[in-house]
């Protein structure tokens, strides 16, 4: 028997360990206006009741603070799981009222934690640059070809004329920086002219691979391409969520003001794609709108993504293909036309623009206000709450807890695909019975005031201040003398 008990205990412990997930990463702790960066660990342990225990271990006030929050509900939409709770937590510093809003996906977590009594907020984030373009600030140049890491020009091109092309069209490191730059470098691509034939070789930078197979600048044999057929490599860039915007700093020095540089950003399923495209590719899922860059000084551009135009392809967004060129048309422009590039960013929206209950916008709705109180008839149903959101990869999650007093804490959250933008809307819902026969004046108490109100209604037919559903005391669907008799009998017997 003893061995059996020990075996069961070991099995139970192992099972619980399998259900635990730990996240370790930086946390910004702001207390009384002072911010420190620490390293914290958040552990999620599934409980036997289906809820979760969340433990936050973080340096705080010179000591190690451990916050244990039990019975935290989790709700999952798509690949994103949200944990939201408010608890009184016992710690070495005493009881701390703590508000938690965490979201996790693919082994990463972002979380907001607030301890109001200590004037403290915490921002925990292990996402890093997972949802961004690698080397998006173009600061890393360790490639022995002299190109920025994960970005390519003709020095790493393939094709018959790759070597020759590299001597004409340049991709180089630059110290010419935009006004808000925090790094040391940008990239500059410069057009060249092929001797004898006089063809312009456009300067190009891509996260795919350039192919140079023809002296004819307009030939589709000259292109940039990306393909996951050989697995992920330096010429392939995976995408983990649909971005809504592509931000980038650019400076264009085209000699002819009529010529424009170009930016192309495509999302696709990862199978072969090239640009310029030599056919209709049905593996595309999205593209930025715009991308024609006139001559001018450093400017930050923000290009929105269009997914609707590609919806018929039913293509997944598994990869992202970015190409910069000194001219939007192959072989056009002038020698020494240049395009400077720096600080790229994929923007993921996660905004709620409307929140409704049973089809009607909740009272006093304002996206900037996150806490509401409302009365609900009967036990609330999360399906009755609907939200309108912004964000191609944003999701809505819903959870509900019942408080000790019988009220409900309902959380409707919107989370961007990269977890960085998220808002939890808290609805404190009190259950009321809309129909309480005999409560004629609607004050939730049946008494002489209701008798007086019903008599006045019967004498005057004036329904102001009368709850007609409650005035139907006998349930006959009409209000008359029978209801007055029923109310009198109720009052005499109670």
C-alpha positions in Angstrom: 0.0 0.0 0.0 2.8 2.4 0.9 4.5 1.8 -2.4 1.3 2.4 -4.3 0.7 5.7 -2.5 4.3 6.8 -3.2 3.9 5.8 -6.9 0.6 7.7 -7.2 2.2 10.8 -5.6 5.2 10.6 -8.0 2.8 10.3 -10.9 0.7 13.2 -9.7 3.8 15.4 -9.2 5.1 14.5 -12.7 1.7 15.3 -14.2 1.5 18.7 -12.5 5.1 19.5 -13.7 4.0 18.8 -17.2 1.2 21.2 -16.9 3.5 24.0 -15.7 4.9 26.7 -18.0 7.6 29.1 -16.9 8.6 32.4 -18.6 11.8 34.2 -17.7 12.7 37.7 -19.0 13.0 41.4 -18.3 10.5 43.3 -16.3 10.2 47.1 -15.9 9.2 47.9 -12.4 8.0 51.5 -11.9 7.5 52.5 -8.3 6.7 56.1 -7.2 7.9 57.3 -10.6 11.2 55.5 -10.5 11.8 52.7 -13.1 14.2 49.8 -12.8 14.8 46.9 -15.1 14.9 43.5 -13.4 14.7 39.9 -14.4 11.6 38.1 -13.4 10.0 34.6 -13.8 6.3 34.0 -14.3 5.1 30.4 -13.8 1.7 29.2 -14.8 0.5 26.0 -13.1 -2.8 24.4 -14.1 -4.9 23.5 -11.0 -7.1 20.5 -10.6 -10.2 22.7 -10.9 -9.2 23.8 -14.4 -8.1 27.2 -13.3 -4.6 28.4 -12.9 -2.0 29.4 -10.3 0.2 32.2 -11.6 3.4 32.9 -9.7 5.5 36.1 -10.2 9.0 36.1 -8.7 10.7 39.6 -9.0 13.2 41.7 -7.1 11.2 44.4 -5.2 12.3 47.0 -2.6 15.6 45.3 -2.3 14.2 41.9 -1.7 12.7 39.0 -3.7 9.0 39.3 -4.0 6.8 36.3 -4.8 3.2 36.9 -5.8 1.0 33.8 -5.9 -2.4 34.2 -7.6 -4.8 31.2 -7.4 -7.8 30.3 -9.4 -7.0 32.5 -12.4 -9.2 31.8 -15.4 -7.5 31.4 -18.8 -9.2 31.9 -22.2 -7.6 31.1 -25.6 -8.4 32.6 -29.0 -6.3 31.3 -31.9 -2.8 31.0 -30.5 -3.1 33.6 -27.8 -4.0 32.7 -24.2 -5.0 35.5 -21.7 -4.9 35.4 -17.9 -6.7 38.2 -16.1 -7.4 38.5 -12.3 -7.6 40.8 -9.3 -6.5 39.3 -6.0 -5.4 40.0 -2.5 -2.1 38.3 -2.3 -0.2 37.4 0.9 3.5 38.3 0.7 6.4 39.1 3.0 5.3 42.8 2.7 1.8 42.0 3.8 -1.3 41.6 1.8 -1.0 43.2 -1.7 -4.0 43.9 -3.8 -2.7 42.9 -7.2 -4.2 43.3 -10.8 -2.8 41.0 -13.4 -3.3 41.0 -17.2 -1.0 38.5 -19.0 -1.1 37.1 -22.5 1.0 34.2 -23.9 1.7 32.5 -27.2 4.3 30.1 -28.6 6.4 30.1 -25.4 6.4 33.9 -24.9 4.5 36.1 -22.5 3.8 39.7 -22.0 2.1 40.9 -18.8 0.9 44.0 -17.0 1.0 43.9 -13.2 -0.3 46.7 -10.9 0.0 47.0 -7.1 -2.0 50.2 -6.4 -1.3 50.5 -2.7 2.5 50.5 -3.4 2.1 52.9 -6.4 3.7 50.2 -8.5 3.3 49.0 -12.0 5.3 46.2 -13.8 5.7 45.4 -17.5 7.0 41.9 -18.1 7.9 40.9 -21.7 9.8 37.9 -23.1 8.7 38.5 -26.7 11.8 40.5 -27.8 12.0 41.0 -31.5 10.2 37.8 -32.4 7.6 39.5 -34.5 9.9 42.1 -36.0 12.3 41.9 -39.0 15.8 40.6 -38.0 18.4 43.4 -37.9 15.6 45.9 -38.6 17.8 48.7 -37.4 20.6 47.7 -39.7 23.2 47.9 -37.0 24.7 44.4 -37.4 27.2 44.1 -40.3 29.2 41.0 -39.6 28.6 39.5 -43.0 32.0 38.9 -44.7 30.5 40.2 -47.9 30.0 43.7 -46.4 26.2 43.5 -46.3 23.9 43.9 -43.2 23.0 40.7 -41.5 19.9 39.1 -43.0 19.8 41.7 -45.8 21.3 41.3 -49.2 22.5 43.0 -52.3 24.4 41.8 -55.4 27.4 40.6 -53.3 25.4 37.6 -52.2 23.4 37.3 -55.4 23.1 34.1 -57.5 23.1 33.8 -61.2 25.5 34.0 -64.2 26.2 37.7 -63.9 26.1 38.0 -60.1 29.8 38.9 -59.8 29.7 41.6 -62.5 26.5 43.1 -61.1 28.1 43.5 -57.7 30.7 45.9 -59.2 28.0 48.2 -60.5 25.0 48.3 -58.0 26.1 48.8 -54.5 24.8 48.0 -51.0 27.0 49.6 -48.3 27.1 50.7 -44.7 26.5 54.4 -44.1 26.7 56.8 -41.2 24.2 59.2 -42.7 21.4 59.0 -40.1 17.8 60.3 -39.7 17.1 62.9 -37.0 15.7 60.4 -34.4 18.3 57.7 -34.9 19.7 56.0 -31.9 22.1 53.7 -33.7 25.3 54.3 -35.6 24.5 53.0 -39.1 22.1 53.0 -42.0 22.2 51.2 -45.3 22.6 52.9 -48.7 21.9 51.3 -52.1 23.3 53.0 -55.1 22.6 52.5 -58.8 25.4 51.9 -61.3 25.9 51.9 -65.1 27.1 48.9 -67.0 30.0 49.9 -69.3 29.6 49.6 -73.1 25.9 48.8 -73.1 25.1 51.7 -70.8 22.3 49.8 -68.9 21.4 51.2 -65.5 21.8 48.6 -62.7 19.4 49.6 -60.0 20.7 49.4 -56.5 18.7 46.8 -54.5 18.4 45.5 -51.0 16.2 42.6 -50.0 15.7 40.0 -47.3 15.5 37.4 -50.1 18.2 36.6 -52.6 19.0 38.6 -55.8 19.4 36.6 -59.0 21.4 38.1 -62.0 21.0 36.0 -65.1 20.8 38.5 -67.9 22.3 41.8 -69.2 18.8 42.8 -70.1 17.7 44.9 -67.1 14.0 44.3 -67.9 14.4 40.5 -68.0 12.5 38.5 -65.4 15.7 36.4 -65.1 16.9 39.4 -63.0 14.9 39.4 -59.8 14.8 38.9 -56.0 13.3 35.7 -54.8 12.4 33.8 -51.6 11.5 30.2 -51.1 11.3 27.8 -48.1 11.8 24.7 -50.3 15.3 24.2 -48.8 14.2 25.0 -45.3 14.8 28.3 -43.5 18.1 30.1 -44.3 19.6 33.5 -44.5 17.5 34.3 -47.6 14.2 33.4 -46.0 12.3 35.4 -43.4 9.4 33.8 -41.5 6.4 35.8 -40.3 4.5 34.9 -37.1 1.5 37.2 -37.3 0.0 39.6 -39.8 1.3 43.2 -39.3 -0.9 46.2 -40.0 1.8 48.7 -41.0 5.4 48.8 -42.2 7.3 51.8 -40.9 10.7 52.7 -42.2 13.0 55.7 -42.5 14.1 56.5 -46.1 16.2 59.2 -47.9 16.2 59.3 -51.7 18.8 61.2 -53.7 17.6 60.5 -57.3 19.3 62.8 -59.8 16.0 63.2 -61.8 13.1 64.3 -59.7 10.7 62.3 -61.9 12.3 59.1 -60.9 11.2 57.4 -57.8 12.7 54.7 -55.6 10.5 51.8 -54.5 9.7 49.7 -51.5 7.8 46.4 -51.8 6.7 44.3 -48.8 4.7 41.1 -49.5 3.3 38.5 -47.1 2.9 35.0 -48.5 2.8 31.3 -47.6 6.6 30.8 -47.9 6.6 28.9 -51.2 8.5 30.4 -54.2 7.9 34.0 -55.0 9.9 36.5 -57.0 9.8 40.2 -57.7 9.4 41.5 -60.3 6.8 38.8 -60.7 6.8 36.8 -63.9 3.4 35.4 -63.4 0.3 35.7 -61.2 1.3 34.3 -57.8 -1.6 32.9 -55.8 0.5 32.3 -52.7 0.4 36.0 -51.8 -1.7 37.0 -48.7 -1.0 40.7 -48.4 1.0 43.7 -49.6 1.8 47.2 -48.5 -0.1 50.1 -50.2 2.1 52.6 -51.8 5.9 52.3 -51.9 6.9 55.0 -54.4 9.6 57.2 -52.8 10.3 60.6 -54.3 13.6 62.4 -53.9 14.0 64.0 -50.6 15.7 64.1 -47.2 15.1 61.6 -44.4 11.4 60.8 -43.9 9.6 58.2 -41.9 7.1 56.4 -44.0 4.2 54.3 -42.7 2.7 51.9 -45.3 -0.5 50.1 -44.4 -1.0 46.5 -45.4 -3.8 45.4 -47.7 -5.0 41.8 -47.1 -8.5 42.1 -48.6 -7.3 42.3 -52.2 -5.6 38.9 -51.7 -8.3 37.2 -49.7 -9.4 35.0 -52.7 -6.0 33.3 -52.6 -6.7 31.8 -49.2 -2.9 31.9 -48.6 -1.3 31.7 -45.2 1.0 34.5 -44.0 4.1 32.4 -43.2 6.8 34.6 -44.6 7.6 38.3 -45.4 9.5 39.5 -48.4 11.0 43.0 -48.4 12.7 44.7 -51.4 14.1 48.2 -51.7 15.3 49.6 -55.1 16.7 52.9 -56.3 14.0 52.8 -59.0 10.6 51.2 -59.3 11.3 50.3 -62.9 14.1 47.9 -63.8 17.0 49.6 -65.7 15.5 53.1 -65.2 17.0 56.1 -63.4 20.5 57.4 -63.4 24.0 56.3 -62.2 24.6 57.1 -58.5 20.9 57.4 -57.7 20.8 56.4 -54.0 18.3 55.2 -51.4 19.2 55.2 -47.7 17.3 52.8 -45.4 17.1 52.6 -41.6 15.0 51.5 -38.7 12.2 49.3 -40.0 9.3 48.3 -37.9 6.3 46.0 -38.3 3.3 47.5 -36.5 0.5 45.3 -35.1 -2.7 47.0 -34.0 -4.9 45.8 -31.2 -7.7 48.3 -30.5 -11.3 47.9 -29.5 -13.6 50.5 -31.1 -17.0 49.2 -29.9 -18.2 46.9 -27.2 -21.8 45.7 -27.2 -24.2 43.7 -24.9 -27.0 41.9 -26.7 -26.4 44.1 -29.8 -26.4 47.4 -28.0 -23.2 49.4 -27.2 -22.7 49.4 -23.5 -23.6 52.6 -21.7 -21.0 55.3 -21.7 -18.6 53.3 -23.9 -15.3 54.9 -24.4 -12.2 53.0 -25.7 -10.1 54.9 -23.2 -12.2 53.8 -20.2 -11.5 50.3 -19.1 -13.9 49.7 -16.2 -17.7 49.6 -16.3 -20.6 48.6 -14.1 -23.9 47.3 -15.4 -27.0 45.4 -14.3 -27.8 42.2 -16.1 -31.0 40.1 -16.0 -30.1 36.6 -15.0 -26.7 34.9 -15.2 -24.5 36.6 -17.8 -23.5 34.8 -21.0 -20.2 35.8 -22.6 -21.7 35.2 -26.0 -23.9 38.3 -25.4 -20.8 40.5 -25.5 -19.5 41.4 -28.9 -16.5 43.6 -29.8 -15.4 45.5 -32.9 -11.6 45.6 -33.1 -8.7 46.9 -35.3 -5.8 44.7 -36.2 -5.3 42.0 -38.9 -3.9 39.5 -36.3 -5.6 40.9 -33.2 -7.9 38.7 -31.2 -10.7 39.1 -28.6 -10.8 37.0 -25.5 -13.5 36.7 -22.9 -13.5 35.4 -19.3 -15.9 35.6 -16.3 -15.6 35.1 -12.6 -18.3 35.1 -10.0 -17.5 37.1 -6.9 -18.4 36.2 -3.3 -21.3 38.7 -3.3 -22.9 37.0 -6.4 -21.8 39.7 -8.9 -19.6 38.9 -11.8 -16.2 40.2 -13.1 -16.3 40.0 -16.8 -13.2 40.6 -18.9 -13.3 41.4 -22.6 -9.8 41.8 -23.9 -8.2 42.8 -27.2 -4.6 41.7 -27.9 -2.4 42.5 -30.9 -0.8 39.7 -32.7 2.6 40.5 -31.2 1.2 40.7 -27.6 2.6 44.3 -27.2 -0.7 46.2 -27.5 -3.5 44.9 -25.3 -6.4 46.3 -23.3 -8.6 44.5 -20.8 -12.1 45.9 -20.4 -13.5 45.0 -17.0 -17.3 44.8 -16.6 -18.6 44.5 -13.0 -22.0 43.0 -13.6 -24.7 42.8 -11.0 -27.5 40.3 -11.6 -31.0 41.8 -11.2 -34.4 40.2 -11.7 -36.2 42.5 -14.2 -39.5 40.9 -13.2 -40.4 40.9 -9.5 -44.2 40.7 -9.3 -45.5 43.2 -6.9 -42.5 45.6 -7.1 -44.5 48.2 -8.9 -42.2 51.1 -8.3 -39.1 49.0 -9.3 -37.1 49.6 -6.1 -36.5 45.8 -5.6 -38.7 45.9 -2.4 -42.4 45.0 -2.2 -44.3 47.2 0.3 -47.0 49.8 0.8 -45.3 52.1 -1.7 -46.1 49.5 -4.4 -49.7 49.3 -3.4 -50.0 53.1 -3.5 -48.3 53.2 -6.9 -50.6 50.5 -8.3 -53.8 52.2 -7.0 -52.6 55.5 -8.6 -52.0 53.8 -11.9 -55.4 52.1 -11.9 -57.1 55.5 -11.1 -55.1 57.6 -13.6 -53.7 55.2 -16.2 -50.4 57.2 -15.8 -47.6 54.7 -16.1 -44.7 57.1 -15.2 -42.6 55.5 -12.5 -44.4 52.2 -12.9 -42.7 48.9 -13.8 -45.5 47.4 -15.8 -44.0 43.9 -15.8 -44.0 43.9 -12.0 -47.4 45.4 -11.8 -48.8 42.3 -13.5 -48.9 40.6 -10.1 -51.1 37.7 -11.1 -49.2 37.0 -14.4 -52.2 37.5 -16.6 -50.3 39.8 -19.0 -52.7 42.6 -18.2 -52.8 45.0 -15.2 -56.1 45.5 -13.5 -58.1 45.0 -10.3 -57.1 41.3 -10.0 -53.5 42.5 -9.6 -54.5 44.9 -6.9 -56.2 42.1 -5.0 -53.2 39.8 -5.5 -50.8 42.5 -4.1 -53.1 43.2 -1.1 -53.2 39.5 -0.3 -49.4 39.2 -0.6 -48.8 42.2 1.7 -51.3 40.8 4.3 -49.6 37.4 4.3 -46.0 38.7 4.7 
